[in-house]
Amino acid sequence: MKKQISSGLLALLVSACTAPGIGPAPAGLNSFQGVPPHPQSRWIPTAGESFQIQYDGKLDLSYPAEIFDLDMFQTRAAVVAKLHKMGRRVMCYIDVGTWEKWRPDAGKFPKSVLGRKDGRWAGERWLDIRQTSILEPIMGARYDLCKQKGFDGVDPDNIDGYQNKTGFPLTAQEQLTYDTWVAQAAHARGLAVDQKNDNNQLKELSSLFDFGVDEQCYVQGWCRQLTVYTDRNRLVVDVEYGTGHETRFLNRTCPSDAKYDLTAILKRLELTAWIVTCKS
């Protein structure tokens, strides 16, 4: 899930932010009390909570979601504090599985951990997750910054390198070892952490992570597997993508996801404020 967008496309997306589903706050949101910036106990979101993801474009804090998922490096602590005062929880997006050349700590990654390009995103390369002695201090510093800025949880992306052409012979067990650290490092800081994709290891990961954020489980046909979370009243967000797919999303995805108690949202790949949600 990424990140960069041209000014022309941004203008087009901003003009389209009147899609179906953008409306009054979900029931109960207005009575949701403000949350402390550093909860004493780890917060875990429950099934059915509303969710907004925005990594690009002018930040829209007015959208009535109970949980915001924002880019860690680009989001100021003051923004997190403002959302807390509004009664929102805030997730901290970081990429733990690929290197991104535009990040301020990009120079800390030695060439030995940089693999093949992630073909979907310019300036991004897969990481050798086996080299934990190198990666853990870098990612740990990112987690620390999440905590310092007051985020409630971590949204770690690309925890499924073993399923991709990374340039390294990664195994499922090596991925599980790294992902275990990803979850435990968040918990050690009192932060919630979500499982992003990797449905092939749901059985193992669901005991480590607090809830799920998947991409396109409806289109790919594996939403039912995510009941491993919702059966325990844990939130699962199904992020579907596509311009012009609003009707299919509302008429097909929403009722299908509702059977499994998933929170379904429709976004564009650029992940600006534009969003379509299911009708209540």
Secondary structure by P-SEA (a helix, b strand, c coil): cbbbbcaaaaaaaaaacccccccccccccccccccccccccbbbbcccccccccccccccccccccbbbbccccccaaaaaaaaaabbbbbbbbbccccccccccccccccccccccccccccccccccccccccaaaaaaaaaaaaaaccccccccccccccccccccccaaaaaaaaaaaaaaaaaacbbbbbcccccaaaaaaacccbbbbcccccccccccccccccccbbbbbbbbbccaaaaaaacaaaaaaaaccbbbbbccccccccccccc
